[in-house]
Amino acid sequence: MTKNTFHLVSLGCAKNTVDSDSMAQLLLRDGYRSMDDPSKAAVLIVNTCGFIGPAKEESYRVLDELAKSKLDGQVLIAAGCLTQRYGVEVARKVPGIDGILGTRRWMDIVQVVREVRKGPHPEPIYHLPETATVGTDEYDALRVSIAGASAYIKVADGCRRPCAFCAIPLIKGTAVSRPIESIIHEARTLRDAGLRELVLIAQDTTDYGHDLGMKDGLAILLERLCDEVAEPAPLHGGSEGGLDWIRVMYAYPGYVKDRLIEVMATRKQVLPYLDMPLQHAHPKTLYRMMRPSNMDWVYKTLGKMREAVKDLSMRTTFIVGYPGETEEEFQALYDFVKEIRFDRVGTFQFSFEPGTTSAPLGDPVPAPVKQERYERLMELQQNISLQVNQSYVGKTLDVLVEGFDNGLSIGRSYRDAPEIDGLVLVEGQAKVGAIVPVRISGAMAYDLTGALVEPALIKL
């Protein structure tokens, strides 16, 4: 174990990963070094997830494993969403935790580490100040997470939507947008570092700028990114430099307005890809979820987008087994998925969350029914995804190369968001970080296969 070193485990979604990387930046600036091996680090940090039951269980498991293997002189800090909501309970369930830091004050990580290391302390150090929202004093930490030639950039935190099943407003508070100039500066920094893809994330990206008095804030942000940061995207061939791809995640139904659609249709750096979690398709279920329940809007907007945005790729998310979901309501969801034919669908079984608006409804749908509905919907979507993928056979797609293994280059097309969507497996070797043309020759439910188009092939 080396003095002034840390090992950080990040759990949960990409938004959590950005927080983790921001904490790491602040620790590195304070003279700490990051260690991959927890046994060699003086400070152990787990940035927990507390969104749904399985995520909580994983957070407790990782904390417990590190607490039980903790060496003399090591300290363990539990940070993030789980501790923001259940700080005292986390410390009670996992003996051996030395510090508790909530997600609303992630930027205080250096302060908490210093305090904890003054120990030993008879009780964990709690840093859970009464703050209404996630802090905006970010100490010049880049609010990004870089993976290869792609980077997530967080444009806002918190959420003001009333979704009955969701604990995020309880954990993070209402929505707080980051200043547009800060985002532009970070995007330039990423571009200058050679990154090719920018992925915009927030709890609700379509709400960006509302608290700043902006109308169509996301569209304005995208326009400025295209005008001031991104270089013109090459047609093909993997040229150097420029943010060629800008991807939008976590759009909220009802707030995908005409200006945003126009930006996606006319700005070639903005990918024809949209992730818009719909959560269900039956108006009664959506009403109980306190989600937008106007399915006419959904049909109209999806049709408008597909007409305006060439080769649009759509991802969405659904919950099955929500309290009160009848077989008729589930069938409406099933029929909707069958009709719309999304490129990608993520499905989750309802997870009871105490303290949310849905808590009084309980969790009445039996687990076997949830599982059966989950399997039925996913089987349908797998067949749809396979058919959609097969429609690309014979076409050429630009692919962002992320690795090479066993004679195959591995990358993603515009249709594939990092970590959650599919891959393109390509015969031959291309430069990692390049965007290259690939002729698609095969399709699976999630992934595509193909071959590099000359002159993208590296001559070995």
Secondary structure, DSSP 4 states (H G I P E B T S, - for coil): -EEEEEEEEE-SSHHHHHHHHHHHHHHHHTT-EE-SSGGGEEEEEEEE--SSHHHHHHHHHHHHHHHHTPPTT-EEEEEEHHHHHHHHHHHHHSTT--EEEEGGGGGGHHHHHHHHTT---SSPEEE----SS--S--TT---EEEETTEEEEE-EES-----TT--HHHHH-S-EEPPHHHHHHHHHHHHHTT--EEEEE-S-GGGTTGGGT-SSHHHHHHHHHHHHTPPPPPSSS--SSS--EEEE----TT---HHHHHHHHH-TTEEEEEE---B-S-HHHHHHHTS---HHHHHHHHHHHHHHSTT-EEEEEEEES-TT--HHHHHHHHHHHHHH--SEEEEEE----TTSTTGGG---S-HHHHHHHHHHHHHHHHHHHHHHHHTTTT-EEEEEEEEEETTEEEEE-TT--TTTS--EEEEB---TT-EEEEEEEEE-SS-EEEEEPTTSSPP-
